[in-house]
Amino acid sequence: MRRLFSDELNDLHARFSEMGMMVNEAIFDSVKAFVNHDKALAHSVIDNDYHINRREVDLEKRSFEMIALQQPVTSDLRMIVTVMKASSDLERMGDHAVSIAKSTIRVKGETRVPEIEKVIAQMAAAVKEMVEQVLDAYVKEDAEAARQIAEEDHGINDFSSQIYSLCIDEMTRDADTIVGSMDYMLVSSYLERIGDYVTNICEWILYLKTGKLLELNSNAKEDGF
């Protein structure tokens, strides 16, 4: 029975990691679609969100079944709870990727500003790196790395402020850019929220290792949209 439970726990662990890779790809593709004005890729992100949502439901179902049927010991229970909570954060990150993809479709044909799109691409690259780092920390159960990811300045807030200022200047200068600039600010806010969810997952990694729920980088969360 113990070996069977261990196999199920490892499978849960692997499925969560796969979900993380799916979400990271969705984030990357959504921003790529937005910057390249690629409507087809944006639709692909929206369509594939179904698989992310289904994976979260599957992980939750498996987690509840393991708790009910196996009555896991404390350390194993923490792993199951971490997967349940962190997969919920991943699902929300996927939702924000969908929102970015929808912005791509909405502003198709509107006046675009390459300078702002360049900063959005840089912000997305920083967020993508954060997501990759937190998934690596999860796989390695590296609490110290998780703490560093949450507390280190990835420049996300600076990117957001820069995009906001550029958009305000552009809208003031040229009224034709108002619709596009509003979406630039929205996309920036979605990316900032994804960064906040990365911090949430860092907190769950710490819980997994220590059994304590600690709030990391609370100032960044308060500054988020």
Solvent accessible surface area in square Angstrom, and as a share of the most:
residue,aa,sasa,rsa
1,M,167,0.75
2,R,141,0.51
3,R,197,0.72
4,L,93,0.46
5,F,6,0.03
6,S,42,0.27
7,D,80,0.42
8,E,61,0.27
9,L,22,0.11
10,N,95,0.48
11,D,56,0.29
12,L,1,0.01
13,H,38,0.17
14,A,47,0.36
15,R,64,0.23
16,F,0,0.00
17,S,19,0.12
18,E,75,0.34
19,M,0,0.00
20,G,0,0.00
21,M,119,0.53
22,M,56,0.25
23,V,0,0.00
24,N,14,0.07
25,E,109,0.49
26,A,13,0.10
27,I,1,0.00
28,F,95,0.40
29,D,30,0.15
30,S,0,0.00
31,V,8,0.04
32,K,95,0.40
33,A,0,0.00
34,F,0,0.00
35,V,38,0.22
36,N,90,0.46
37,H,62,0.28
38,D,52,0.27
39,K,83,0.35
40,A,77,0.60
41,L,39,0.19
42,A,0,0.00
43,H,85,0.38
44,S,44,0.29
45,V,7,0.04
46,I,44,0.23
47,D,97,0.50
48,N,76,0.39
49,D,16,0.09
50,Y,126,0.48
51,H,79,0.35
52,I,6,0.03
53,N,54,0.27
54,R,133,0.48
55,R,46,0.17
56,E,33,0.15
57,V,96,0.55
58,D,38,0.20
59,L,0,0.00
60,E,77,0.35
61,K,124,0.53
62,R,80,0.29
63,S,0,0.00
64,F,111,0.46
65,E,74,0.33
66,M,10,0.04
67,I,56,0.29
68,A,75,0.58
69,L,138,0.69
70,Q,43,0.19
71,Q,151,0.67
72,P,21,0.13
73,V,91,0.52
74,T,95,0.55
75,S,66,0.42
76,D,14,0.07
77,L,65,0.32
78,R,50,0.18
79,M,20,0.09
80,I,0,0.00
81,V,34,0.20
82,T,1,0.00
83,V,0,0.00
84,M,36,0.16
85,K,97,0.41
86,A,1,0.00
87,S,1,0.01
88,S,26,0.17
89,D,6,0.03
90,L,0,0.00
91,E,31,0.14
92,R,108,0.39
93,M,0,0.00
94,G,1,0.01
95,D,58,0.30
96,H,34,0.15
97,A,0,0.00
98,V,16,0.09
99,S,31,0.20
100,I,0,0.00
101,A,0,0.00
102,K,102,0.43
103,S,0,0.00
104,T,0,0.00
105,I,49,0.25
106,R,125,0.46
107,V,1,0.00
108,K,99,0.42
109,G,80,0.77
110,E,64,0.29
111,T,60,0.35
112,R,41,0.15
113,V,15,0.08
114,P,104,0.66
115,E,104,0.47
116,I,1,0.01
117,E,11,0.05
118,K,132,0.56
119,V,9,0.05
120,I,0,0.00
121,A,39,0.30
122,Q,80,0.36
123,M,0,0.00
124,A,9,0.07
125,A,61,0.47
126,A,18,0.14
127,V,0,0.00
128,K,52,0.22
129,E,90,0.41
130,M,9,0.04
131,V,0,0.00
132,E,78,0.35
133,Q,59,0.26
134,V,0,0.00
135,L,18,0.09
136,D,68,0.35
137,A,2,0.02
138,Y,1,0.00
139,V,79,0.46
140,K,135,0.57
141,E,57,0.26
142,D,52,0.27
143,A,25,0.20
144,E,98,0.44
145,A,30,0.23
146,A,0,0.00
147,R,85,0.31
148,Q,98,0.43
149,I,10,0.05
150,A,2,0.02
151,E,99,0.44
152,E,88,0.39
153,D,119,0.62
154,H,37,0.16
155,G,16,0.15
156,I,16,0.08
157,N,57,0.29
158,D,95,0.49
159,F,42,0.17
160,S,11,0.07
161,S,68,0.44
162,Q,87,0.39
163,I,0,0.00
164,Y,120,0.45
165,S,59,0.38
166,L,36,0.18
167,C,0,0.00
168,I,68,0.34
169,D,92,0.48
170,E,23,0.10
171,M,33,0.15
172,T,116,0.67
173,R,172,0.63
174,D,41,0.21
175,A,72,0.56
176,D,97,0.50
177,T,2,0.01
178,I,76,0.39
179,V,72,0.42
180,G,1,0.01
181,S,0,0.00
182,M,100,0.45
183,D,5,0.03
184,Y,0,0.00
185,M,35,0.16
186,L,74,0.37
187,V,0,0.00
188,S,3,0.02
189,S,10,0.07
190,Y,40,0.15
191,L,0,0.00
192,E,8,0.03
193,R,60,0.22
194,I,0,0.00
195,G,6,0.06
196,D,8,0.04
197,Y,21,0.08
198,V,0,0.00
199,T,5,0.03
200,N,34,0.17
201,I,1,0.00
202,C,0,0.00
203,E,23,0.10
204,W,41,0.14
205,I,0,0.00
206,L,2,0.01
207,Y,34,0.13
208,L,12,0.06
209,K,93,0.40
210,T,68,0.39
211,G,33,0.31
212,K,129,0.55
213,L,122,0.61
214,L,68,0.34
215,E,125,0.56
216,L,6,0.03
217,N,54,0.28
218,S,37,0.24
219,N,107,0.55
220,A,18,0.14
221,K,57,0.24
222,E,136,0.61
223,D,93,0.48
224,G,20,0.20
225,F,148,0.62
